[in-house]
Amino acid sequence: EVIDWETFAEMKFLKYLDLSSNCLSTLNSKAFIGLVNLEELYLSSNQISHIEQNTFNYLINLKVLNLRQNKLQILCKDLFKNCIKLEEIQLNFNQIHTVEQN
């Protein structure tokens, strides 16, 4: 399953989003467009194997990101570059073998 880019486009005041256990497989670059005030995002226990490079660019207020128990293998460079307030990220129980560098 994939999140349609229009799903959250009008939810600019949302601060907490839990999409855990939803069979998501891919996060495209516009999945979270409009969520500029989001502080916590939970994506654990899905089937996420791919996250496009600009997926988190709009989440400038994100503090907590939970991606545990997915199927991630590669993290793109600059994946979290706009997440300047990010305090906690959970990536355990994935299959990460590559973190791209600049």
One Martini backbone bead per residue (centre of mass of N, CA, C, O) as a GRO file, in nm:
protein
  102
    1GLU     BB    1   0.100   0.034   0.016
    2VAL     BB    2   0.003   0.381  -0.054
    3ILE     BB    3   0.027   0.719  -0.011
    4ASP     BB    4  -0.157   0.969  -0.093
    5TRP     BB    5  -0.077   1.302  -0.140
    6GLU     BB    6  -0.379   1.416  -0.051
    7THR     BB    7  -0.448   1.308   0.235
    8PHE     BB    8  -0.274   1.560   0.410
    9ALA     BB    9  -0.287   1.852   0.272
   10GLU     BB   10  -0.514   1.985   0.499
   11MET     BB   11  -0.333   1.902   0.782
   12LYS     BB   12  -0.157   2.150   0.930
   13PHE     BB   13  -0.237   2.083   1.257
   14LEU     BB   14  -0.108   1.823   1.280
   15LYS     BB   15   0.092   1.634   1.541
   16TYR     BB   16  -0.033   1.331   1.521
   17LEU     BB   17   0.076   1.009   1.364
   18ASP     BB   18  -0.072   0.676   1.316
   19LEU     BB   19   0.051   0.407   1.076
   20SER     BB   20   0.047   0.150   1.205
   21SER     BB   21  -0.035  -0.141   1.069
   22ASN     BB   22  -0.091  -0.082   0.715
   23CYS     BB   23   0.083  -0.211   0.475
   24LEU     BB   24   0.314  -0.043   0.402
   25SER     BB   25   0.578  -0.008   0.137
   26THR     BB   26   0.573   0.304   0.044
   27LEU     BB   27   0.739   0.629   0.044
   28ASN     BB   28   0.663   0.909  -0.093
   29SER     BB   29   0.753   1.244  -0.148
   30LYS     BB   30   0.419   1.331  -0.090
   31ALA     BB   31   0.284   1.194   0.166
   32PHE     BB   32   0.339   1.468   0.381
   33ILE     BB   33   0.200   1.691   0.262
   34GLY     BB   34   0.105   1.959   0.496
   35LEU     BB   35   0.272   1.855   0.773
   36VAL     BB   36   0.422   2.113   0.928
   37ASN     BB   37   0.325   2.032   1.252
   38LEU     BB   38   0.448   1.770   1.282
   39GLU     BB   39   0.591   1.566   1.565
   40GLU     BB   40   0.454   1.269   1.525
   41LEU     BB   41   0.567   0.952   1.367
   42TYR     BB   42   0.403   0.634   1.300
   43LEU     BB   43   0.550   0.331   1.108
   44SER     BB   44   0.515   0.071   1.235
   45SER     BB   45   0.451  -0.241   1.122
   46ASN     BB   46   0.521  -0.271   0.826
   47GLN     BB   47   0.646  -0.288   0.462
   48ILE     BB   48   0.884  -0.096   0.442
   49SER     BB   49   1.138  -0.061   0.167
   50HIS     BB   50   1.072   0.247   0.066
   51ILE     BB   51   1.225   0.581   0.061
   52GLU     BB   52   1.204   0.867  -0.058
   53GLN     BB   53   1.413   1.135  -0.042
   54ASN     BB   54   1.162   1.373   0.013
   55THR     BB   55   0.950   1.274   0.230
   56PHE     BB   56   1.054   1.471   0.495
   57ASN     BB   57   1.069   1.781   0.403
   58TYR     BB   58   0.782   1.886   0.546
   59LEU     BB   59   0.893   1.796   0.850
   60ILE     BB   60   1.005   2.057   1.039
   61ASN     BB   61   0.863   1.952   1.340
   62LEU     BB   62   0.991   1.689   1.382
   63LYS     BB   63   1.070   1.461   1.669
   64VAL     BB   64   0.920   1.179   1.599
   65LEU     BB   65   1.041   0.859   1.455
   66ASN     BB   66   0.877   0.549   1.357
   67LEU     BB   67   1.041   0.254   1.178
   68ARG     BB   68   0.986   0.000   1.304
   69GLN     BB   69   0.931  -0.293   1.162
   70ASN     BB   70   1.050  -0.333   0.868
   71LYS     BB   71   1.218  -0.333   0.520
   72LEU     BB   72   1.472  -0.178   0.546
   73GLN     BB   73   1.798  -0.116   0.365
   74ILE     BB   74   1.787   0.191   0.264
   75LEU     BB   75   1.933   0.519   0.314
   76CYS     BB   76   1.905   0.813   0.203
   77LYS     BB   77   2.035   1.089   0.140
   78ASP     BB   78   1.891   1.348   0.314
   79LEU     BB   79   1.622   1.236   0.449
   80PHE     BB   80   1.656   1.443   0.729
   81LYS     BB   81   1.746   1.748   0.667
   82ASN     BB   82   1.459   1.906   0.752
   83CYS     BB   83   1.475   1.765   1.049
   84ILE     BB   84   1.580   1.980   1.288
   85LYS     BB   85   1.389   1.855   1.545
   86LEU     BB   86   1.499   1.583   1.565
   87GLU     BB   87   1.523   1.341   1.849
   88GLU     BB   88   1.373   1.068   1.739
   89ILE     BB   89   1.477   0.742   1.606
   90GLN     BB   90   1.331   0.436   1.479
   91LEU     BB   91   1.510   0.132   1.324
   92ASN     BB   92   1.443  -0.120   1.437
   93PHE     BB   93   1.381  -0.409   1.273
   94ASN     BB   94   1.556  -0.411   1.019
   95GLN     BB   95   1.770  -0.426   0.697
   96ILE     BB   96   2.011  -0.238   0.727
   97HIS     BB   97   2.313  -0.175   0.498
   98THR     BB   98   2.255   0.134   0.391
   99VAL     BB   99   2.410   0.465   0.411
  100GLU     BB  100   2.401   0.735   0.248
  101GLN     BB  101   2.637   0.965   0.124
  102ASN     BB  102   2.776   1.273   0.017
   0.00000   0.00000   0.00000
